[in-house]
């Protein structure tokens, strides 16, 4: 049975794993940025500009000091893996757990009583951080050599 399950694993090269992770962060960041900007625009002028600007600044700082180092660690993890290993293994179990917690937090925030304009600030900040982390992953991808 184990051999049968092993054949079903989505295997990928280290470069594909790195590109997939960078693309995932880029896609999620872009989606959150879109929702965040739309929600921030629901505030009265000049609040939308201030909310979006604050979100970008806060998110960029978080991205630079939290997500970029995490992205580098993930890139190192991928580089240390065998070529052709499972695509889902590009993230550790701890990272997958963190993804689940963040998704649950997003659902709770969307269903909370917080005004959409405040959610817009949070979403823009999270998006900016993810985009900084994605850029770090893409730099790692560009610097890696085919294996």
C-alpha positions as protocol buffer text, in pm:
chain_id: "A"
residue {
  index: 1
  type: UNK
  ca { x: 0 y: 0 z: 0 }
}
residue {
  index: 2
  type: UNK
  ca { x: 287 y: 240 z: 82 }
}
residue {
  index: 3
  type: UNK
  ca { x: 432 y: 202 z: -270 }
}
residue {
  index: 4
  type: UNK
  ca { x: 91 y: 284 z: -418 }
}
residue {
  index: 5
  type: UNK
  ca { x: 63 y: 602 z: -210 }
}
residue {
  index: 6
  type: UNK
  ca { x: 423 y: 693 z: -288 }
}
residue {
  index: 7
  type: UNK
  ca { x: 344 y: 691 z: -661 }
}
residue {
  index: 8
  type: UNK
  ca { x: 67 y: 947 z: -607 }
}
residue {
  index: 9
  type: UNK
  ca { x: 297 y: 1209 z: -454 }
}
residue {
  index: 10
  type: UNK
  ca { x: 324 y: 1522 z: -669 }
}
residue {
  index: 11
  type: UNK
  ca { x: 700 y: 1519 z: -723 }
}
residue {
  index: 12
  type: UNK
  ca { x: 888 y: 1824 z: -841 }
}
residue {
  index: 13
  type: UNK
  ca { x: 1241 y: 1948 z: -885 }
}
residue {
  index: 14
  type: UNK
  ca { x: 1382 y: 2189 z: -628 }
}
residue {
  index: 15
  type: UNK
  ca { x: 1346 y: 2476 z: -877 }
}
residue {
  index: 16
  type: UNK
  ca { x: 979 y: 2394 z: -936 }
}
residue {
  index: 17
  type: UNK
  ca { x: 920 y: 2372 z: -558 }
}
residue {
  index: 18
  type: UNK
  ca { x: 1080 y: 2714 z: -510 }
}
residue {
  index: 19
  type: UNK
  ca { x: 884 y: 2866 z: -800 }
}
residue {
  index: 20
  type: UNK
  ca { x: 559 y: 2713 z: -670 }
}
residue {
  index: 21
  type: UNK
  ca { x: 615 y: 2860 z: -324 }
}
residue {
  index: 22
  type: UNK
  ca { x: 703 y: 3202 z: -467 }
}
residue {
  index: 23
  type: UNK
  ca { x: 396 y: 3191 z: -693 }
}
residue {
  index: 24
  type: UNK
  ca { x: 173 y: 3090 z: -401 }
}
residue {
  index: 25
  type: UNK
  ca { x: 293 y: 3384 z: -191 }
}
residue {
  index: 26
  type: UNK
  ca { x: 253 y: 3618 z: -491 }
}
residue {
  index: 27
  type: UNK
  ca { x: -101 y: 3497 z: -566 }
}
residue {
  index: 28
  type: UNK
  ca { x: -219 y: 3514 z: -204 }
}
residue {
  index: 29
  type: UNK
  ca { x: -54 y: 3854 z: -156 }
}
residue {
  index: 30
  type: UNK
  ca { x: -215 y: 3988 z: -473 }
}
residue {
  index: 31
  type: UNK
  ca { x: -559 y: 3862 z: -371 }
}
residue {
  index: 32
  type: UNK
  ca { x: -531 y: 4008 z: -24 }
}
residue {
  index: 33
  type: UNK
  ca { x: -404 y: 4339 z: -166 }
}
residue {
  index: 34
  type: UNK
  ca { x: -702 y: 4359 z: -400 }
}
residue {
  index: 35
  type: UNK
  ca { x: -953 y: 4291 z: -123 }
}
residue {
  index: 36
  type: UNK
  ca { x: -770 y: 4523 z: 116 }
}
residue {
  index: 37
  type: UNK
  ca { x: -763 y: 4815 z: -126 }
}
residue {
  index: 38
  type: UNK
  ca { x: -1132 y: 4770 z: -213 }
}
residue {
  index: 39
  type: UNK
  ca { x: -1224 y: 4761 z: 156 }
}
residue {
  index: 40
  type: UNK
  ca { x: -1000 y: 5057 z: 242 }
}
residue {
  index: 41
  type: UNK
  ca { x: -1172 y: 5257 z: -30 }
}
residue {
  index: 42
  type: UNK
  ca { x: -1499 y: 5219 z: 161 }
}
residue {
  index: 43
  type: UNK
  ca { x: -1373 y: 5475 z: 414 }
}
residue {
  index: 44
  type: UNK
  ca { x: -1432 y: 5847 z: 373 }
}
residue {
  index: 45
  type: UNK
  ca { x: -1169 y: 6061 z: 210 }
}
residue {
  index: 46
  type: UNK
  ca { x: -875 y: 6097 z: 299 }
}
residue {
  index: 47
  type: UNK
  ca { x: -881 y: 5776 z: 506 }
}
residue {
  index: 48
  type: UNK
  ca { x: -845 y: 5534 z: 213 }
}
residue {
  index: 49
  type: UNK
  ca { x: -506 y: 5678 z: 118 }
}
residue {
  index: 50
  type: UNK
  ca { x: -390 y: 5679 z: 480 }
}
residue {
  index: 51
  type: UNK
  ca { x: -513 y: 5324 z: 542 }
}
residue {
  index: 52
  type: UNK
  ca { x: -353 y: 5187 z: 226 }
}
residue {
  index: 53
  type: UNK
  ca { x: -30 y: 5379 z: 288 }
}
residue {
  index: 54
  type: UNK
  ca { x: -8 y: 5261 z: 649 }
}
residue {
  index: 55
  type: UNK
  ca { x: -78 y: 4904 z: 539 }
}
residue {
  index: 56
  type: UNK
  ca { x: 199 y: 4915 z: 279 }
}
residue {
  index: 57
  type: UNK
  ca { x: 450 y: 5061 z: 526 }
}
residue {
  index: 58
  type: UNK
  ca { x: 363 y: 4819 z: 808 }
}
residue {
  index: 59
  type: UNK
  ca { x: 355 y: 4521 z: 573 }
}
residue {
  index: 60
  type: UNK
  ca { x: 684 y: 4611 z: 410 }
}
residue {
  index: 61
  type: UNK
  ca { x: 852 y: 4632 z: 750 }
}
residue {
  index: 62
  type: UNK
  ca { x: 704 y: 4296 z: 853 }
}
residue {
  index: 63
  type: UNK
  ca { x: 801 y: 4148 z: 518 }
}
residue {
  index: 64
  type: UNK
  ca { x: 1158 y: 4271 z: 546 }
}
residue {
  index: 65
  type: UNK
  ca { x: 1218 y: 4157 z: 902 }
}
residue {
  index: 66
  type: UNK
  ca { x: 987 y: 3854 z: 937 }
}
residue {
  index: 67
  type: UNK
  ca { x: 881 y: 3703 z: 605 }
}
residue {
  index: 68
  type: UNK
  ca { x: 1200 y: 3758 z: 405 }
}
residue {
  index: 69
  type: UNK
  ca { x: 1410 y: 3566 z: 660 }
}
residue {
  index: 70
  type: UNK
  ca { x: 1140 y: 3297 z: 672 }
}
residue {
  index: 71
  type: UNK
  ca { x: 1144 y: 3280 z: 291 }
}
residue {
  index: 72
  type: UNK
  ca { x: 1522 y: 3236 z: 294 }
}
residue {
  index: 73
  type: UNK
  ca { x: 1488 y: 2952 z: 546 }
}
residue {
  index: 74
  type: UNK
  ca { x: 1224 y: 2789 z: 326 }
}
residue {
  index: 75
  type: UNK
  ca { x: 1451 y: 2826 z: 22 }
}
residue {
  index: 76
  type: UNK
  ca { x: 1733 y: 2662 z: 221 }
}
residue {
  index: 77
  type: UNK
  ca { x: 1498 y: 2380 z: 319 }
}
residue {
  index: 78
  type: UNK
  ca { x: 1405 y: 2325 z: -45 }
}
residue {
  index: 79
  type: UNK
  ca { x: 1771 y: 2336 z: -153 }
}
residue {
  index: 80
  type: UNK
  ca { x: 1856 y: 2067 z: 104 }
}
residue {
  index: 81
  type: UNK
  ca { x: 1582 y: 1834 z: -24 }
}
residue {
  index: 82
  type: UNK
  ca { x: 1630 y: 1569 z: -288 }
}
residue {
  index: 83
  type: UNK
  ca { x: 1540 y: 1668 z: -640 }
}
residue {
  index: 84
  type: UNK
  ca { x: 1206 y: 1511 z: -729 }
}
residue {
  index: 85
  type: UNK
  ca { x: 1074 y: 1507 z: -372 }
}
residue {
  index: 86
  type: UNK
  ca { x: 711 y: 1577 z: -285 }
}
residue {
  index: 87
  type: UNK
  ca { x: 596 y: 1926 z: -376 }
}
residue {
  index: 88
  type: UNK
  ca { x: 394 y: 1959 z: -54 }
}
residue {
  index: 89
  type: UNK
  ca { x: 706 y: 1888 z: 148 }
}
residue {
  index: 90
  type: UNK
  ca { x: 854 y: 2220 z: 41 }
}
residue {
  index: 91
  type: UNK
  ca { x: 689 y: 2352 z: 357 }
}
residue {
  index: 92
  type: UNK
  ca { x: 744 y: 2188 z: 693 }
}
residue {
  index: 93
  type: UNK
  ca { x: 451 y: 2057 z: 898 }
}
residue {
  index: 94
  type: UNK
  ca { x: 496 y: 2362 z: 1121 }
}
residue {
  index: 95
  type: UNK
  ca { x: 465 y: 2593 z: 820 }
}
residue {
  index: 96
  type: UNK
  ca { x: 155 y: 2409 z: 694 }
}
residue {
  index: 97
  type: UNK
  ca { x: 4 y: 2444 z: 1043 }
}
residue {
  index: 98
  type: UNK
  ca { x: 78 y: 2816 z: 1037 }
}
residue {
  index: 99
  type: UNK
  ca { x: -91 y: 2844 z: 696 }
}
residue {
  index: 100
  type: UNK
  ca { x: -403 y: 2677 z: 838 }
}
residue {
  index: 101
  type: UNK
  ca { x: -404 y: 2911 z: 1140 }
}
residue {
  index: 102
  type: UNK
  ca { x: -365 y: 3217 z: 915 }
}
residue {
  index: 103
  type: UNK
  ca { x: -649 y: 3101 z: 690 }
}
residue {
  index: 104
  type: UNK
  ca { x: -874 y: 3046 z: 992 }
}
residue {
  index: 105
  type: UNK
  ca { x: -780 y: 3390 z: 1126 }
}
residue {
  index: 106
  type: UNK
  ca { x: -871 y: 3542 z: 789 }
}
residue {
  index: 107
  type: UNK
  ca { x: -1212 y: 3376 z: 795 }
}
residue {
  index: 108
  type: UNK
  ca { x: -1272 y: 3496 z: 1152 }
}
residue {
  index: 109
  type: UNK
  ca { x: -1167 y: 3851 z: 1063 }
}
residue {
  index: 110
  type: UNK
  ca { x: -1396 y: 3861 z: 760 }
}
residue {
  index: 111
  type: UNK
  ca { x: -1688 y: 3751 z: 978 }
}
residue {
  index: 112
  type: UNK
  ca { x: -1601 y: 3985 z: 1264 }
}
residue {
  index: 113
  type: UNK
  ca { x: -1768 y: 4316 z: 1337 }
}
residue {
  index: 114
  type: UNK
  ca { x: -1457 y: 4511 z: 1237 }
}
residue {
  index: 115
  type: UNK
  ca { x: -1530 y: 4777 z: 976 }
}
residue {
  index: 116
  type: UNK
  ca { x: -1422 y: 4681 z: 624 }
}
residue {
  index: 117
  type: UNK
  ca { x: -1191 y: 4983 z: 613 }
}
residue {
  index: 118
  type: UNK
  ca { x: -995 y: 4847 z: 913 }
}
residue {
  index: 119
  type: UNK
  ca { x: -987 y: 4503 z: 752 }
}
residue {
  index: 120
  type: UNK
  ca { x: -856 y: 4678 z: 443 }
}
residue {
  index: 121
  type: UNK
  ca { x: -560 y: 4811 z: 641 }
}
residue {
  index: 122
  type: UNK
  ca { x: -487 y: 4462 z: 782 }
}
residue {
  index: 123
  type: UNK
  ca { x: -521 y: 4292 z: 445 }
}
residue {
  index: 124
  type: UNK
  ca { x: -298 y: 4546 z: 270 }
}
residue {
  index: 125
  type: UNK
  ca { x: -35 y: 4502 z: 543 }
}
residue {
  index: 126
  type: UNK
  ca { x: -44 y: 4123 z: 518 }
}
residue {
  index: 127
  type: UNK
  ca { x: -36 y: 4145 z: 139 }
}
residue {
  index: 128
  type: UNK
  ca { x: 265 y: 4376 z: 138 }
}
residue {
  index: 129
  type: UNK
  ca { x: 452 y: 4139 z: 371 }
}
residue {
  index: 130
  type: UNK
  ca { x: 370 y: 3841 z: 150 }
}
residue {
  index: 131
  type: UNK
  ca { x: 481 y: 4028 z: -161 }
}
residue {
  index: 132
  type: UNK
  ca { x: 813 y: 4116 z: 1 }
}
residue {
  index: 133
  type: UNK
  ca { x: 856 y: 3748 z: 96 }
}
residue {
  index: 134
  type: UNK
  ca { x: 761 y: 3640 z: -255 }
}
residue {
  index: 135
  type: UNK
  ca { x: 1020 y: 3876 z: -402 }
}
residue {
  index: 136
  type: UNK
  ca { x: 1280 y: 3716 z: -175 }
}
residue {
  index: 137
  type: UNK
  ca { x: 1179 y: 3370 z: -299 }
}
residue {
  index: 138
  type: UNK
  ca { x: 1196 y: 3485 z: -661 }
}
residue {
  index: 139
  type: UNK
  ca { x: 1547 y: 3623 z: -599 }
}
residue {
  index: 140
  type: UNK
  ca { x: 1644 y: 3283 z: -458 }
}
residue {
  index: 141
  type: UNK
  ca { x: 1490 y: 3119 z: -762 }
}
residue {
  index: 142
  type: UNK
  ca { x: 1681 y: 3348 z: -997 }
}
residue {
  index: 143
  type: UNK
  ca { x: 2006 y: 3277 z: -817 }
}
residue {
  index: 144
  type: UNK
  ca { x: 1959 y: 2900 z: -812 }
}
residue {
  index: 145
  type: UNK
  ca { x: 2102 y: 2675 z: -1078 }
}
residue {
  index: 146
  type: UNK
  ca { x: 1909 y: 2399 z: -1252 }
}
residue {
  index: 147
  type: UNK
  ca { x: 1965 y: 2069 z: -1079 }
}
